[in-house]
Amino acid sequence: MQQPKNTHRLLRALAKQGLEVSYKDQIYTVRSTECADAPAAEVLLPPDFPIEGKAFKQLASLTTLAHPGGGKVTRTFATPDFHPGDTGVAIGSVIQTQGMVVPAAVGSDINCGMRLHVVDLSVADFLAQRDKFVALMKGDYLLGTRDVTMTAAASRGIFNEGIPGWLEQMSQHPMGSVAKSDFGQLWQEIDRVQFLGSLAGNTRWAPIELTPAAGLVRDGGLGTIGGGNHFVEIQEVVEIRNSRLAYQSNVKVGQLAIAIHSGSRTVGKYIGGMWRDRAKAAWLKGYPFPQSSLFALSTATNPDLVAEYLEAEATAANYAFVNRLILAELIRLRLREVYGDLAAPLVCDLPHNLTFPDGDGWIVRKGACAAGAGQLLITPGSMGTPSYLLSGLGNDRYLNSAAHGAGRAISRFELTRAGASYTESDLGLTSGVDCITLRPERRIEEAPAAYKSIDRVIDTQVAAGMVEVVAKMRPILTFKA
């Protein structure tokens, strides 16, 4: 396939900045000319998607990461939703390392991820009592009426063991908003959560106020959506493309679906910030700092620190798993309150911002999902465009990974700066977008026009043999904090 038109000038500009870029069969190969030993990075990008020079530079910078005491990047790949990141790591990056971990590559939004439920409720029945349901959920999600009180043992269980640790304690001492939950169902759903919703964490990395020895804990961060592109969305299943996998996942046309996008909130910020500073402080004396300011930890020179970081990251990841579960449980309980006894089973829950073990090394997925053979994943569009339930094909050519969304096309700053001049049509908000938020500017910041085409992202990955489509959903109503 020919290189897309009108890119030669940009590629020449990138060449002057030390980047060698070539294009073949929808793959851009990016190499740093300043570091001959670094591996080339690859970007799977449709020819009609723009080349973002900042994102290409961030990706090339990742390939040059190495630790003077041992450790390097071995492969780097970017998914079609690829775009610049605020912390120096492009969103959509997949980084394979050997002999080192890179805390700053994951950053502070540890285990940001997606969760999907389906509900045997038609759109017509849902809309008949929409206002009552929205009022209840607005209270829980936006006005703080949810009650996440738990015992100190339950809170410690979250950080140590994730969902199983929390469930074990809450099953014995149910309280707060989830006291009426079906804990048997929650136990049964664990096998649909990646890593069973449990990593080897430790309370020593958690904020001390959330891990007392006894008493009750009321954590204001749990059961919160978060800012940015995080959301809870009611959708309708409109198409099945793999009937066998859909049947196995309880997914049928005409159902409602609940898609949840959130992470570890303030706990992730706390732990991520702590380890950004620790990795910098541990850098070998006498060696120049990396130009990217992304400091690695070496298994050869910092084995204890590597183990401690992975434990700390797991601690925040466990919190994120429980946060998404509680967000889902709040909405499932309100659905039952308004519409009657509904099972609303879990389809899948998986991270897209985490360090994953990979043989004798690791893979960091920054805004990318694991897409191993048979792995279900939910890839959202915007609040005005479809989302997709996918199944991974385990394609090592792309590091067994897939996109985590559509990817931003226009920054939030650019949209809000010029928002007054945009019409509803310009923003893609004329097709019945129902956004529930306390901040009107969120409709502009997260408008459909801010994102790339989710259909093109999905089609490109299907053609590349990364994933297959199981089902397609359209948005009905979105909650934004």
QUIJOMO-V448223 format. One record per pair of residues at least 24 apart in sequence whose C-alpha atoms are under 6 Angstrom apart, sorted by the first residue. I is the first residue (numbers start at 1). GAP is how many residues later the second one is. If there is no record, write none. Layout:
i=I gap=GAP
i=I gap=GAP
This chain:
i=1 gap=24
i=4 gap=43
i=32 gap=28
i=38 gap=25
i=38 gap=26
i=39 gap=24
i=41 gap=35
i=41 gap=36
i=42 gap=35
i=43 gap=34
i=43 gap=35
i=44 gap=35
i=44 gap=36
i=45 gap=35
i=55 gap=28
i=55 gap=29
i=55 gap=35
i=58 gap=31
i=58 gap=32
i=69 gap=232
i=70 gap=228
i=70 gap=230
i=71 gap=27
i=71 gap=28
i=71 gap=29
i=71 gap=227
i=72 gap=25
i=72 gap=26
i=73 gap=24
i=79 gap=324
i=80 gap=377
i=81 gap=325
i=81 gap=326
i=91 gap=275
i=91 gap=276
i=92 gap=274
i=92 gap=275
i=92 gap=276
i=93 gap=273
i=94 gap=270
i=94 gap=271
i=95 gap=268
i=95 gap=269
i=96 gap=266
i=96 gap=267
i=97 gap=264
i=97 gap=265
i=98 gap=263
i=99 gap=199
i=99 gap=200
i=100 gap=197
i=100 gap=198
i=100 gap=199
i=101 gap=195
i=101 gap=196
i=102 gap=194
i=104 gap=172
i=104 gap=190
i=106 gap=248
i=107 gap=165
i=108 gap=160
i=108 gap=161
i=108 gap=164
i=109 gap=159
i=110 gap=154
i=110 gap=158
i=110 gap=207
i=110 gap=243
i=111 gap=152
i=111 gap=206
i=111 gap=209
i=111 gap=240
i=111 gap=242
i=111 gap=243
i=112 gap=150
i=112 gap=151
i=112 gap=239
i=112 gap=240
i=112 gap=241
i=113 gap=148
i=113 gap=149
i=113 gap=150
i=113 gap=237
i=113 gap=238
i=113 gap=239
i=114 gap=146
i=114 gap=147
i=114 gap=235
i=114 gap=236
i=115 gap=144
i=115 gap=145
i=115 gap=233
i=115 gap=234
i=116 gap=142
i=116 gap=143
i=116 gap=231
i=116 gap=232
i=117 gap=140
i=117 gap=141
i=117 gap=227
i=117 gap=228
i=117 gap=229
i=117 gap=230
i=118 gap=138
i=118 gap=139
i=118 gap=226
i=118 gap=227
i=119 gap=136
i=119 gap=137
i=119 gap=138
i=119 gap=225
i=120 gap=135
i=121 gap=134
i=121 gap=135
i=122 gap=133
i=147 gap=29
i=147 gap=30
i=148 gap=28
i=149 gap=27
i=149 gap=68
i=149 gap=69
i=150 gap=66
i=150 gap=67
i=151 gap=65
i=151 gap=66
i=152 gap=60
i=152 gap=62
i=152 gap=63
i=152 gap=64
i=152 gap=65
i=156 gap=55
i=158 gap=161
i=159 gap=42
i=159 gap=43
i=159 gap=44
i=159 gap=156
i=159 gap=159
i=159 gap=160
i=160 gap=41
i=160 gap=42
i=160 gap=43
i=161 gap=37
i=162 gap=35
i=162 gap=36
i=162 gap=156
i=163 gap=34
i=163 gap=159
i=192 gap=156
i=193 gap=155
i=193 gap=156
i=194 gap=156
i=197 gap=124
i=198 gap=120
i=199 gap=115
i=200 gap=114
i=201 gap=110
i=201 gap=113
i=201 gap=114
i=202 gap=113
i=205 gap=107
i=222 gap=101
i=223 gap=100
i=223 gap=103
i=223 gap=104
i=225 gap=37
i=227 gap=254
i=230 gap=31
i=230 gap=32
i=231 gap=30
i=231 gap=248
i=231 gap=249
i=232 gap=27
i=232 gap=28
i=232 gap=246
i=232 gap=247
i=233 gap=25
i=233 gap=26
i=233 gap=244
i=233 gap=245
i=234 gap=24
i=234 gap=242
i=234 gap=243
i=235 gap=238
i=235 gap=239
i=235 gap=240
i=235 gap=241
i=236 gap=237
i=236 gap=238
i=237 gap=235
i=237 gap=236
i=238 gap=234
i=238 gap=235
i=239 gap=232
i=239 gap=233
i=240 gap=231
i=241 gap=229
i=241 gap=230
i=242 gap=228
i=249 gap=98
i=263 gap=57
i=264 gap=52
i=264 gap=55
i=264 gap=56
i=268 gap=48
i=367 gap=37
i=368 gap=34
i=368 gap=35
i=368 gap=36
i=369 gap=32
i=369 gap=33
i=369 gap=35
i=370 gap=31
i=371 gap=29
i=371 gap=30
i=371 gap=31
i=372 gap=28
i=379 gap=25
i=379 gap=26
i=380 gap=25
i=381 gap=24
i=381 gap=25
i=381 gap=73
i=382 gap=66
i=384 gap=49
i=384 gap=64
i=386 gap=87
i=386 gap=88
i=387 gap=85
i=387 gap=86
i=388 gap=83
i=388 gap=84
i=389 gap=81
i=389 gap=82
i=390 gap=78
i=390 gap=79
i=390 gap=80
i=391 gap=76
i=391 gap=77
i=392 gap=75
i=393 gap=73
i=393 gap=74
i=395 gap=71
i=406 gap=46
i=406 gap=48
i=407 gap=44
i=407 gap=45
i=408 gap=42
i=408 gap=43
i=409 gap=41
i=409 gap=42
i=409 gap=43
i=410 gap=40
i=412 gap=33
i=434 gap=43
i=435 gap=43
i=435 gap=44
i=436 gap=42
i=436 gap=43
i=437 gap=43
i=437 gap=44
